[in-house]
Amino acid sequence: MVLSVILPICLLLLLGFICVKFDFILAEHIKGLSQFVFKISLPAFLLQALASKRFDEIWNSSYFIAYGGGSLIIFALAFLLYRKFFHCGLTESGVLSMGASMSNTGFIGTAILTMLIGQHAAIYLSLTLIIENLLIVALTLIIAEAGANQQRATSQVLKQTLHNVVKNPVILSIVFGMLCVILNIHLPSYLVQALEMLGKTASPIALFVIGGSLVGMSLKAVDLQSVILVGIKIILMPLTIFALLSILPNVSQEMLYAGTLLAALPMPIVFGIMGQHYGLSDKALSALMLSTILGFMLLSGLIAMWW
């Protein structure tokens, strides 16, 4: 099972890497493809998959508490570690804490979990993306902006963060999908077919984008801080989520495995982008590269053990 899942993923990653490395596709095109996945195909996949479900199939408070609570625990632990032990600034501590507590759910998670459990993956992906965007990304932006713009009022920072979250296409697709379920709205068949066609492109293009994005990254800037950051993300976060899901009620084996698998994913590309934006380019990209390598090794082990 592990080869049938990991091998196609590795081939698509390799294809993306080779195409960009040898200028068959320009790096600017990779950015465009990334925007297509994030703004079009992934929202289409989530909207179509959610709109076809019942509310009791989608919502699970135990999963939300476990994954949300676990993510916040990891974020707080990383923040205190980098702020107090490594004496990092407010902005740097916030951005690094995001890398420790947020997975590449939208790209790698969508590809792997869809291959493992089909469209049922949309349930876990949606809940996880809500947690990551409404909790982790929002918290990171608030802390990072507070550190970078200490003259700006807190209300201004909160307002800008809320504006960024509200206009997020992934969040909007989840909201619309949930409204369809709650209000018992059935999408027209032609719209469902169009969304399905778009949704099927999300996984392969996302993997191609990840492979292309790895070009230019290196492990040259890896230091103790980077190694600890990757260790927290790849090892401590999945262990925390697994433990919380194990003790909470109404958690199926599929939910336990899916939540742990998503927590074990490498850091998201947006972590590297945010690191570049706040002047942490080398540190963020090196940690991202290392987490991608080690993350796939751990994912292979989990898939071999559970599926």
C-alpha positions as CSV (number, residue, x, y, z in Angstrom):
1,M,0.0,0.0,0.0
2,V,2.8,2.4,0.9
3,L,4.4,2.1,-2.5
4,S,1.1,2.6,-4.3
5,V,0.6,5.9,-2.5
6,I,4.1,7.3,-2.0
7,L,5.6,6.3,-5.3
8,P,3.1,8.4,-7.5
9,I,3.5,11.3,-5.1
10,C,7.3,11.1,-5.3
11,L,7.1,10.9,-9.1
12,L,5.0,14.1,-9.3
13,L,7.3,15.9,-6.9
14,L,10.3,14.8,-9.0
15,L,8.6,15.9,-12.2
16,G,7.9,19.4,-10.7
17,F,11.5,19.7,-9.5
18,I,13.0,18.6,-12.8
19,C,10.8,20.9,-14.9
20,V,11.8,24.0,-12.9
21,K,15.4,22.9,-12.4
22,F,16.0,22.7,-16.2
23,D,13.8,25.7,-17.0
24,F,11.2,23.6,-18.8
25,I,8.7,25.6,-16.6
26,L,9.7,28.9,-15.1
27,A,9.5,29.5,-11.4
28,E,6.9,32.3,-12.0
29,H,4.7,29.6,-13.6
30,I,4.9,27.6,-10.4
31,K,3.6,30.5,-8.5
32,G,0.7,30.8,-10.9
33,L,-0.1,27.1,-10.5
34,S,0.1,27.4,-6.7
35,Q,-2.5,30.2,-6.9
36,F,-4.7,28.1,-9.1
37,V,-4.7,25.2,-6.6
38,F,-5.2,27.5,-3.6
39,K,-7.9,29.7,-5.1
40,I,-9.7,27.4,-7.6
41,S,-9.2,23.7,-7.5
42,L,-8.8,23.1,-3.7
43,P,-11.9,25.3,-2.9
44,A,-13.8,23.5,-5.7
45,F,-12.9,20.1,-4.2
46,L,-13.9,21.1,-0.6
47,L,-17.1,22.7,-1.7
48,Q,-18.3,19.8,-3.8
49,A,-17.3,17.2,-1.2
50,L,-18.9,19.0,1.8
51,A,-22.1,20.0,0.0
52,S,-22.8,16.3,-0.7
53,K,-22.6,15.3,3.0
54,R,-24.9,15.4,6.0
55,F,-24.0,17.7,9.0
56,D,-23.5,14.7,11.3
57,E,-21.0,13.3,8.8
58,I,-19.0,16.5,8.7
59,W,-18.8,18.0,12.2
60,N,-17.0,16.3,15.0
61,S,-16.3,18.3,18.1
62,S,-13.7,15.8,19.4
63,Y,-11.6,16.2,16.3
64,F,-11.8,20.0,16.4
65,I,-10.9,20.1,20.1
66,A,-8.0,17.6,19.7
67,Y,-6.5,19.1,16.6
68,G,-7.1,22.7,17.5
69,G,-6.0,22.2,21.1
70,G,-2.9,20.2,20.1
71,S,-1.9,22.8,17.5
72,L,-2.2,25.6,20.0
73,I,-0.2,23.6,22.6
74,I,2.6,23.1,20.1
75,F,2.5,26.8,19.0
76,A,2.7,28.0,22.6
77,L,5.5,25.6,23.4
78,A,7.6,26.6,20.3
79,F,6.9,30.3,21.0
80,L,8.1,30.1,24.6
81,L,11.1,28.1,23.5
82,Y,12.3,30.5,20.9
83,R,11.3,33.6,22.8
84,K,12.8,32.6,26.2
85,F,15.5,30.1,25.5
86,F,16.9,31.3,22.1
87,H,16.0,35.0,22.9
88,C,14.3,35.5,19.5
89,G,12.3,38.6,18.7
90,L,8.5,38.7,18.8
91,T,8.1,38.4,15.0
92,E,10.7,35.7,14.6
93,S,9.2,33.6,17.5
94,G,5.7,33.9,16.0
95,V,6.8,32.8,12.5
96,L,8.9,29.9,13.7
97,S,6.0,28.8,16.0
98,M,3.8,28.6,12.9
99,G,6.3,26.3,11.3
100,A,6.2,24.0,14.3
101,S,2.4,23.8,14.5
102,M,1.0,24.0,11.0
103,S,1.1,21.3,8.3
104,N,1.0,21.3,4.5
105,T,-2.6,20.2,4.6
106,G,-3.8,22.0,1.5
107,F,-1.2,20.6,-0.9
108,I,0.4,17.3,0.4
109,G,-2.4,16.5,2.8
110,T,-5.1,16.7,0.1
111,A,-3.0,14.5,-2.2
112,I,-2.2,11.8,0.3
113,L,-5.4,11.6,2.3
114,T,-7.6,11.6,-0.9
115,M,-5.6,8.6,-2.2
116,L,-6.0,6.8,1.1
117,I,-9.7,7.3,1.9
118,G,-11.2,9.1,-1.1
119,Q,-13.6,12.0,-0.9
120,H,-14.2,11.2,2.8
121,A,-10.9,13.0,3.2
122,A,-12.6,16.3,2.6
123,I,-14.1,16.1,6.1
124,Y,-10.8,16.0,7.9
125,L,-9.1,18.4,5.5
126,S,-11.9,21.0,6.0
127,L,-11.8,20.8,9.8
128,T,-8.0,21.0,9.8
129,L,-7.9,23.9,7.3
130,I,-10.4,25.8,9.5
131,I,-8.2,25.3,12.5
132,E,-5.0,26.2,10.7
133,N,-6.4,29.4,9.1
134,L,-8.6,30.7,11.9
135,L,-6.2,29.8,14.7
136,I,-2.6,29.3,13.6
137,V,-2.3,31.7,10.6
138,A,-4.4,34.4,12.3
139,L,-2.3,34.1,15.6
140,T,0.9,34.1,13.6
141,L,0.0,37.3,11.7
142,I,-1.1,39.1,14.9
143,I,2.1,38.3,16.7
144,A,4.4,38.9,13.6
145,E,2.7,42.2,12.8
146,A,2.8,43.3,16.4
147,G,6.5,42.7,16.5
148,A,7.2,44.3,13.1
149,N,4.9,47.3,13.6
150,Q,4.9,48.1,17.2
151,Q,3.6,51.6,16.5
152,R,0.4,50.3,14.9
153,A,-2.6,49.9,17.2
154,T,-3.7,46.4,18.1
155,S,-7.1,47.0,16.6
156,Q,-5.5,47.8,13.2
157,V,-3.5,44.5,13.3
158,L,-6.6,42.5,14.3
159,K,-8.7,44.2,11.6
160,Q,-6.2,43.4,8.8
161,T,-5.8,39.8,10.0
162,L,-9.6,39.3,10.0
163,H,-9.8,40.8,6.6
164,N,-7.2,38.4,5.2
165,V,-8.9,35.4,6.8
166,V,-12.4,36.3,5.6
167,K,-11.3,36.7,1.9
168,N,-9.4,33.3,2.0
169,P,-10.9,31.2,-0.9
170,V,-10.4,28.0,1.1
171,I,-12.3,29.3,4.1
172,L,-15.0,30.7,1.9
173,S,-15.5,27.3,0.1
174,I,-15.8,25.6,3.5
175,V,-18.3,28.1,4.7
176,F,-20.4,27.8,1.6
177,G,-20.2,24.0,1.8
178,M,-21.3,24.0,5.4
179,L,-24.2,26.4,4.5
180,C,-25.4,23.9,1.8
181,V,-25.4,21.1,4.4
182,I,-27.1,23.2,7.1
183,L,-29.7,24.7,4.8
184,N,-30.2,21.4,2.9
185,I,-29.2,23.1,-0.4
186,H,-28.5,20.7,-3.3
187,L,-26.1,22.0,-5.9
188,P,-27.3,21.6,-9.6
189,S,-25.8,18.5,-11.3
190,Y,-23.9,20.6,-13.9
191,L,-22.3,22.6,-11.1
192,V,-21.4,19.5,-9.2
193,Q,-19.7,18.1,-12.4
194,A,-17.7,21.3,-12.9
195,L,-16.6,21.3,-9.3
196,E,-15.6,17.6,-9.5
197,M,-13.5,18.2,-12.6
198,L,-11.7,21.1,-11.0
199,G,-11.3,19.3,-7.7
200,K,-9.6,16.4,-9.4
201,T,-6.8,18.7,-10.5
202,A,-6.0,19.8,-6.9
203,S,-3.8,16.8,-5.8
204,P,-1.6,16.4,-8.9
205,I,-1.0,20.1,-9.5
206,A,-0.3,20.6,-5.8
207,L,2.4,18.0,-5.8
208,F,3.9,19.3,-9.0
209,V,4.0,22.8,-7.3
210,I,5.7,21.4,-4.2
211,G,8.4,19.7,-6.3
212,G,9.0,22.9,-8.3
213,S,9.1,25.0,-5.1
214,L,11.9,22.9,-3.7
215,V,14.3,24.2,-6.5
216,G,16.7,26.7,-4.9
217,M,16.1,25.5,-1.4
218,S,19.1,24.1,0.6
219,L,20.1,22.8,4.0
220,K,23.0,25.2,4.3
221,A,21.4,27.3,7.0
222,V,20.3,24.4,9.1
223,D,21.3,24.9,12.8
224,L,20.2,23.8,16.2
225,Q,17.1,26.1,16.1
226,S,16.1,24.6,12.7
227,V,16.6,21.0,13.9
228,I,14.6,21.6,17.0
229,L,11.8,23.3,15.0
230,V,11.6,20.3,12.6
231,G,11.7,17.9,15.5
232,I,8.7,19.6,17.2
233,K,6.8,19.6,13.9
234,I,7.5,16.1,12.6
235,I,7.6,14.2,15.9
236,L,6.0,16.1,18.8
237,M,3.0,17.5,16.9
238,P,1.7,14.1,15.6
239,L,2.3,12.5,19.0
240,T,0.3,15.3,20.7
241,I,-2.6,15.0,18.3
242,F,-2.6,11.2,18.5
243,A,-2.6,11.4,22.3
244,L,-5.5,13.9,22.4
245,L,-7.6,12.0,19.8
246,S,-7.0,8.8,21.8
247,I,-8.5,10.1,25.0
248,L,-11.5,12.0,23.6
249,P,-14.9,10.4,22.9
250,N,-16.5,9.7,19.5
251,V,-13.2,9.3,17.7
252,S,-13.1,6.5,15.1
253,Q,-10.0,4.7,14.1
254,E,-10.1,6.5,10.7
255,M,-10.3,9.9,12.4
256,L,-7.4,8.9,14.7
257,Y,-5.2,7.9,11.8
258,A,-6.2,10.8,9.5
259,G,-5.6,13.4,12.2
260,T,-2.2,12.0,13.1
261,L,-1.2,11.7,9.5
262,L,-2.1,15.3,8.8
263,A,-0.2,16.4,11.9
264,A,2.9,14.5,10.7
265,L,2.9,16.3,7.3
266,P,5.9,18.7,6.5
267,M,5.6,22.4,7.1
268,P,3.5,24.4,4.6
269,I,4.9,26.4,1.8
270,V,3.3,29.5,3.3
271,F,5.7,29.2,6.2
272,G,8.6,29.7,3.8
273,I,6.8,32.6,2.2
274,M,6.1,34.2,5.5
275,G,9.6,33.7,6.6
276,Q,10.9,35.5,3.5
277,H,8.4,38.3,4.1
278,Y,9.6,38.9,7.7
279,G,13.4,38.5,6.9
280,L,13.8,34.9,8.0
281,S,14.4,33.5,4.5
282,D,17.4,31.2,5.1
283,K,16.1,29.9,8.4
284,A,12.6,29.2,7.2
285,L,13.5,27.7,3.9
286,S,16.1,25.3,5.4
287,A,13.7,24.1,8.0
288,L,11.0,23.7,5.3
289,M,13.3,21.6,3.2
290,L,14.4,19.4,6.1
291,S,10.8,18.9,7.3
292,T,9.8,17.9,3.7
293,I,12.5,15.2,3.6
294,L,12.0,13.8,7.1
295,G,8.2,14.3,6.9
296,F,7.9,12.0,3.8
297,M,10.0,9.3,5.6
298,L,7.6,9.4,8.6
299,L,4.5,9.5,6.4
300,S,5.7,6.4,4.6
301,G,6.1,4.6,7.9
302,L,2.6,5.6,9.1
303,I,1.0,4.5,5.9
304,A,2.8,1.2,5.9
305,M,1.7,0.6,9.5
306,W,-1.9,1.8,9.3
307,W,-3.0,1.2,5.7
